Amino acid sequence: MRITYLGHSGFSVETAGLRLLIDPFLTGNPSAPVLASKISCDYILCSHGHDDHIGDALEIARRCGATVISNFEISEFLGEQGAKTHGMNPGGTHDFPFGRVKLTLAHHSSSHIEGGKITYLGEPCGILISSGARTLYHAGDTALFLDMQLIARAGIDVALLPIGDNFTMGPADALDALDILRPKVAVPMHYNTWPLIAQNGAKFAAEAAVRGHAVRALKPGESLEV
């Protein structure tokens, strides 16, 4: 499994001969290492409905014929606009050609704003992807919550965790999340995109190491092999 950081909360995951995009917010993302028009994939997974997570999912899905995997409301929302979708909801699992997806709880909100009108788009989710012998957990935008101890039962190889604070967990709560999840390695996300969520990824990694956790603070465009 090859995981490439696309900035903010976006990742490309290559596994089982297929490419997945998670929360592909590229257009308007100052840290994005690639243009939305220059990336292709087979599947797109969206954790929730905010524009900095759905991002370019619709455009990429239409162009590539990729299937969008998300909660039911996002699937309906994007499906009405011409995307091929597969709707799920928290607690549900489904087998895809690349492996198994389970949507988990996340404590956040989920909506799309257009023309000053807010459209609520179902429950926010975390995403568990099991492919081959590897399990990846993308926490989405979430607060720290004790039920992460149930998610940890999956045996997480890689955890992608927000550390930006204000809208999500900050570094202190993300460290506590690592104590619960116990992944083999973690990658911080949802930080340094804008001043409001500025954090020091290297400092977070060092503090995690003191507590016995391996953290790789990837720069946008950098990859991790697991």
C-alpha positions in Angstrom: 0.0 0.0 0.0 1.4 3.4 -1.1 0.0 6.5 0.5 0.7 9.9 -0.9 -0.3 13.1 0.9 -2.2 15.6 -1.2 -2.3 18.4 1.4 -5.1 19.2 3.9 -6.9 15.9 4.4 -6.4 14.5 1.0 -4.6 11.3 0.1 -3.9 9.0 -2.8 -3.8 5.4 -1.9 -2.5 2.8 -4.3 -3.4 -0.8 -3.4 -4.4 -4.0 -5.1 -3.5 -2.4 -8.5 -6.0 0.4 -8.1 -5.8 4.0 -7.0 -8.1 5.6 -4.4 -8.4 9.2 -3.5 -9.6 10.2 -0.1 -11.1 13.7 0.4 -9.6 15.1 -2.8 -9.6 18.9 -2.1 -7.1 20.2 -4.7 -8.6 23.2 -6.4 -8.4 26.1 -3.9 -6.0 24.2 -1.6 -2.8 26.2 -1.4 -0.8 23.1 -0.4 -2.0 20.8 -3.1 0.9 19.2 -5.0 -1.1 18.4 -8.1 -3.9 19.9 -10.2 -7.3 18.1 -10.1 -7.2 17.9 -13.9 -3.9 16.0 -13.7 -4.9 13.2 -11.3 -6.9 10.0 -12.0 -8.3 7.2 -9.9 -10.6 4.3 -9.7 -12.4 5.2 -6.5 -13.0 8.3 -4.4 -13.8 8.2 -0.7 -15.3 11.3 1.0 -15.5 11.5 4.8 -18.1 14.2 4.9 -19.8 17.0 2.9 -17.6 20.1 3.6 -16.1 21.6 0.4 -12.6 21.2 1.7 -13.2 17.4 1.7 -15.6 16.7 -1.2 -13.4 19.2 -3.1 -12.9 18.0 -6.6 -14.6 14.6 -6.2 -17.4 15.4 -8.6 -15.1 16.6 -11.4 -12.6 13.8 -11.0 -15.4 11.1 -10.8 -17.1 12.4 -14.0 -13.8 12.5 -15.9 -12.4 9.2 -14.7 -15.6 7.2 -14.3 -14.5 6.7 -10.7 -17.0 5.5 -8.1 -17.5 7.8 -5.1 -17.9 6.0 -1.8 -19.4 8.1 1.0 -22.4 8.4 3.3 -25.8 8.0 1.7 -26.7 11.7 1.5 -23.4 12.7 -0.2 -23.8 9.8 -2.6 -27.3 11.0 -3.6 -26.0 14.6 -3.8 -23.2 13.7 -6.2 -25.1 11.1 -8.0 -27.7 13.7 -9.0 -24.9 15.6 -10.6 -23.6 12.7 -12.7 -21.2 10.9 -10.5 -21.2 7.1 -10.1 -21.6 6.5 -6.4 -21.9 3.9 -3.6 -23.7 5.1 -0.5 -23.0 3.7 2.9 -23.4 4.9 6.5 -21.5 4.6 9.8 -21.2 1.0 11.0 -21.7 -0.4 7.5 -19.1 -2.4 5.6 -18.8 -3.4 1.9 -16.3 -5.3 -0.2 -14.8 -3.6 -3.2 -12.3 -4.8 -5.8 -9.5 -3.2 -3.7 -10.6 -4.4 -0.3 -13.2 -3.8 2.4 -14.5 -0.4 3.5 -16.1 0.4 6.8 -17.5 3.8 7.7 -17.0 4.7 11.4 -18.2 7.4 13.6 -16.7 10.9 13.6 -17.8 13.9 15.7 -18.0 16.9 13.4 -20.6 18.3 11.0 -21.3 17.7 7.3 -22.8 20.2 4.8 -22.4 22.0 1.5 -22.8 25.8 1.1 -23.8 27.3 -2.2 -25.3 30.7 -2.8 -25.5 31.3 0.9 -27.7 28.2 1.3 -26.6 25.3 3.6 -27.5 21.8 2.5 -26.9 19.2 5.2 -25.2 16.1 3.9 -25.7 13.3 6.5 -23.4 12.1 9.2 -19.6 12.8 9.1 -17.6 9.6 9.0 -14.2 8.1 9.5 -13.0 5.5 7.0 -11.4 2.1 7.6 -9.9 0.5 4.5 -8.6 -3.1 4.7 -6.7 -4.2 1.6 -4.5 -7.3 1.6 -2.8 -7.4 5.0 -3.0 -3.7 5.6 -5.6 -1.6 7.4 -5.8 2.2 7.0 -7.9 4.5 9.1 -8.7 8.0 7.9 -10.3 9.7 10.8 -12.0 12.5 8.8 -12.6 15.7 10.6 -13.3 14.6 14.2 -13.0 15.4 17.8 -11.4 12.9 20.2 -13.9 10.3 21.3 -13.7 7.3 23.5 -15.3 4.9 20.9 -12.0 5.1 19.1 -11.1 2.1 21.3 -13.6 0.1 19.2 -12.0 1.3 15.9 -8.6 0.2 17.3 -9.9 -3.4 17.3 -9.4 -3.4 13.5 -5.6 -3.5 14.0 -4.6 -0.3 12.4 -1.4 -0.1 10.3 -1.7 3.6 9.3 -3.9 6.2 11.0 -4.4 9.6 9.3 -5.4 12.0 12.0 -6.4 15.7 12.1 -4.3 17.9 14.3 -5.3 21.4 13.2 -7.5 22.3 16.1 -10.4 24.8 16.0 -12.5 22.6 13.7 -11.1 19.2 14.7 -8.8 17.6 17.3 -5.7 19.6 18.1 -2.3 18.1 18.7 -3.0 17.3 22.4 -6.2 15.4 21.7 -4.6 13.7 18.6 -1.8 12.4 21.0 -4.6 10.9 23.2 -6.2 9.4 20.1 -2.9 7.7 19.3 -2.9 6.2 22.8 -6.3 4.7 22.1 -5.8 3.6 18.4 -2.2 2.3 18.7 -1.5 2.4 15.0 1.9 1.1 13.7 2.4 4.6 12.1 0.3 7.8 12.0 0.3 10.7 9.6 -1.0 14.1 10.7 -3.5 16.0 8.4 -5.9 18.9 8.3 -3.3 21.4 9.4 -1.3 24.3 7.9 -3.7 24.9 5.0 -4.6 28.2 6.5 -3.4 30.3 9.5 -6.4 29.3 11.6 -5.2 25.7 11.6 -1.5 26.2 11.7 0.4 23.5 13.6 4.0 22.1 13.8 4.0 18.6 12.3 7.6 17.9 13.4 6.8 18.9 16.9 3.7 16.6 17.0 5.8 13.7 15.7 8.4 14.3 18.4 5.8 14.5 21.2 4.2 11.3 19.8 7.6 9.5 19.9 7.9 10.3 23.7 4.6 8.4 24.2 5.8 5.5 22.1 4.1 6.3 18.8 5.6 6.5 15.3 4.5 9.5 13.3 5.5 10.6 9.8 4.7 14.2 9.1 4.5 14.0 5.3 4.9 17.1 3.2 2.4 17.4 0.3 3.5 15.2 -2.5 5.5 12.8 -0.2 4.6 9.1 0.1 4.7 6.4 2.6 4.9 2.7 1.8 3.3 0.2 4.3 
